[in-house]
Amino acid sequence: MSLIPESQPTLAPQASTAPPKVGWRTRVLRIALALFTFEIGVFLIVFPWTENWSANWVQNFTPQLQNLWMNPSFRGAMTGLGFVNVYIACLQAVYSFRRS
């Protein structure tokens, strides 16, 4: 005779595998966010390498940052951030069109 009661296997409730319905407002908001993120990404990719990069109020406000601001590594980091934004925008656009 055992003191430990025999346990019966319990059945966990099954979660529905169907994706939840996404309303058109949510979808429009996701697409708008993807477009905004894409635009910022393209801006960050292109703008650090233009002549207008050096004509800004940050350099006039803090001249100590001028060497950092004009450093090609810093410009490359801004460009890398732009590529990350473009990647996130593409993922968001794919995600918003994939879910129905």
N, C-alpha and C positions, 0 to 999 in steps of 0.2 A: 504494500500500500504506500502510495506516494503522498507526501504532504504538499507538493506543488501541483496546483490544478493544471490540467491540460488546457493549453490555450488554443482557441479556435482561430483560424486565420480570418482576419477582418478585411473586409473589402473597403477600400478607400473610394470615396465618390469620384467618379470620372469627370474631369474638367472637359468642357466642350473644346473641340479642336478647331472649330470654325472661328476665323478672325472676326473681331467685333466690327459692326458697320461703322464706317467713317462718314460723317456728314459732309456736305459740300463746303460748309464754312471752314471746317477743319482742314480740308484739302486745299482750299484757296489760301488759307493762312500758311500752310506748309510750303506751298509753291512760292508765295510772296517772300517767305523767309529764305528759301533756296535762292531766289533771284537776288535778294539783298546781299546774302553771303557771297554769291558769285561776283557781284559787282565790286564789293569790297576787296575780294581776292584779286580780281584783275587790276584794280587800282594799286594794290600793294605790290603786285608783280611789276607793273610798268613804272609807276611814279618815282621810286627811288633812283632810277637811272636817267631821269630827265633833268634839264637845267633848273627847273622850278624847285627841285628838292632843296637846293641851298638857299633859296629865297623864302624864308619863313620866320615867324616870330620867335621860335624856340632858340634859334642861334642868336638873335638879337637880345633875348631875355637872359640867356646864360651863355656867355662866350666860352666858358670852360668846356662845354659840351660840343664845340665846333669840331674838334678832332674826332670825337666819337661819331658825330652825325655824318661826317664826310668819309668815314672809314668804309672801304669796300666790304669788309666783313659785316658791318652793321647793315649796310644796304642789302647784302645777300641774305641776312637774317630776316629782314622785312619782306624780301621776295619769297623766302621759304614760308613765312607766315601767310603770304598770299596764296601759295600753292596749297597749303593746308585748308584755307578757306574755300578754294575752288573744289577741293576734294570733298569737303563736308557738304557743299552745295549740291554736288552731283549725287552723293549718297542720299541726301534729303529729297531730291527730286525723284530718284528711283524709288525710294521708300513711299513717297506720297502717291505715286502712280501704281505701285505694286499692290497696296492694300485697297480693297474695295469695300 
